[in-house]
């Protein structure tokens, strides 16, 4: 089975495979990183910027019987800020059934992130959510906290969604 189910988690392919659900202010951009921690990242603007992928699990090679056994689903995401501006980070991940109805959701409170925050990882593992999993919706983003024109908001990269292999 595949490793990371999210496609283009670093922006190497521009915004392919991502739906820009909110593209406010100066809109999303992709920047290379000046250090060796990541190759590139998506950056947000002074108004809300959110992007989403919906993973179709049956197309990824998982069978319905295995998905109905409620395997562990682990979500990881990385965020940071610039040296001169803070921001607000948002993440919503939902497990969906065949009708795209929500089975379980991980949606932490918005995170106020001060300037100069190094890359920080968010991790969550879904367990015990019951049968019916067929899709996973992953949406994240944010904005800056000073309303500065340009790309001063939250940076995101290296997002991943993985499903535990069959025992």
C-alpha positions in Angstrom: 0.0 0.0 0.0 1.1 3.6 -0.6 3.0 5.7 2.0 1.9 9.3 2.0 -1.6 9.5 0.4 -1.3 13.3 -0.2 0.1 14.3 -3.5 2.4 17.3 -3.9 2.9 18.0 -0.2 5.8 20.5 -0.8 4.5 22.4 -3.8 7.1 20.9 -6.2 4.3 20.7 -8.8 2.9 24.2 -8.1 -0.7 23.7 -6.8 -1.5 20.5 -8.7 -3.7 18.1 -6.7 -4.8 20.9 -4.4 -8.1 22.8 -4.4 -7.7 26.4 -3.2 -10.8 26.7 -1.1 -9.8 30.2 0.2 -7.3 32.3 -1.7 -7.5 35.7 0.0 -5.4 38.7 0.0 -2.4 38.3 -2.3 -3.3 34.6 -2.6 -1.2 31.5 -2.0 2.4 31.3 -3.2 5.2 28.7 -3.1 8.7 29.6 -2.0 12.0 27.8 -1.7 13.4 27.5 1.8 16.7 29.2 2.7 17.7 26.3 5.0 18.0 22.6 4.6 14.9 21.6 6.7 12.5 21.5 3.7 12.9 22.1 0.0 9.9 24.4 -0.6 6.7 25.4 1.2 3.3 27.0 0.6 2.8 30.4 2.1 -0.3 32.3 2.9 -1.3 36.0 2.7 -3.0 38.6 4.8 -6.4 37.2 4.3 -7.5 33.5 4.8 -5.8 31.0 2.5 -6.9 27.4 2.7 -6.2 24.5 0.4 -7.7 21.0 0.3 -7.2 17.5 -1.1 -9.8 14.7 -0.9 -8.2 11.3 -1.1 -10.2 8.5 -2.8 -9.1 5.5 -0.8 -10.5 2.8 -3.2 -8.5 4.3 -6.0 -5.4 4.2 -3.8 -5.6 0.4 -3.7 -7.4 -0.1 -0.4 -10.3 -2.6 -0.3 -13.6 -1.9 1.4 -13.2 -4.8 3.9 -9.9 -3.4 5.2 -11.2 0.2 5.4 -14.3 -1.2 7.3 -11.9 -2.6 9.9 -11.1 1.1 10.9 -7.3 1.0 10.4 -5.3 3.7 12.1 -5.1 6.9 10.0 -2.2 9.2 10.9 -2.1 12.8 9.8 1.0 15.0 10.0 1.5 18.6 9.0 4.3 21.2 9.4 3.9 24.9 9.8 6.1 27.9 10.6 6.2 31.7 10.4 8.5 34.4 9.0 11.0 36.1 11.3 9.0 39.4 11.2 5.4 38.4 11.3 3.2 35.8 13.1 0.1 34.1 11.8 -2.8 31.9 12.4 -2.6 28.2 11.4 -5.7 26.1 10.6 -6.1 22.4 10.0 -9.2 20.2 9.4 -9.0 16.5 8.5 -12.2 14.5 8.1 -12.8 10.8 7.5 -15.7 10.4 5.1 -18.0 7.5 4.1 -19.1 6.6 0.6 -21.6 9.5 0.6 -18.8 11.9 1.7 -20.5 12.2 5.1 -18.2 12.8 8.1 -17.3 9.8 10.2 -14.7 11.5 12.3 -12.9 14.9 12.3 -9.7 16.3 13.7 -10.0 20.1 13.8 -7.8 21.6 16.5 -8.5 25.2 17.5 -6.8 27.8 15.3 -3.2 28.2 16.4 -1.9 31.8 17.0 1.8 31.4 15.9 4.3 34.1 16.9 6.9 35.4 14.5 10.1 33.4 14.3 8.4 30.1 15.0 10.5 27.3 13.6 9.0 24.4 11.7 6.5 22.7 14.1 4.7 19.4 13.5 1.1 18.6 14.2 0.3 14.9 14.4 -3.0 13.1 15.0 -4.0 9.4 14.7 -7.6 8.4 14.1 -8.6 5.2 15.9 -11.8 3.4 16.7 -14.0 5.4 14.3 -15.9 2.4 13.0 -16.7 1.1 9.5 -17.4 3.0 6.3 -14.2 4.9 5.6 -13.8 5.7 1.8 -12.4 9.2 1.6 -10.2 11.5 3.6 -10.5 15.3 3.3 -7.3 17.2 4.3 -7.6 21.1 4.5 -5.0 23.5 6.0 -3.7 27.0 5.7 -4.0 30.3 7.6 -3.0 33.9 7.3 -0.7 36.5 8.8 -1.6 38.3 12.0 -0.7 41.8 11.0 -2.7 42.1 7.7 0.5 43.0 5.8 0.1 43.0 2.1 2.2 40.2 0.6 3.1 36.7 1.7 3.8 37.2 5.4 1.4 34.5 6.7 1.8 30.9 7.8 4.0 28.5 5.9 2.9 24.9 5.4 4.8 21.9 4.0 5.4 18.2 4.3 1.8 17.3 4.9 1.0 13.6 5.1 -1.8 11.1 5.5 -0.9 7.5 6.0 -3.0 4.4 6.8 -1.6 1.5 8.9 -0.7 -1.5 6.9 -2.6 -4.8 7.3 -1.2 -6.8 10.2 
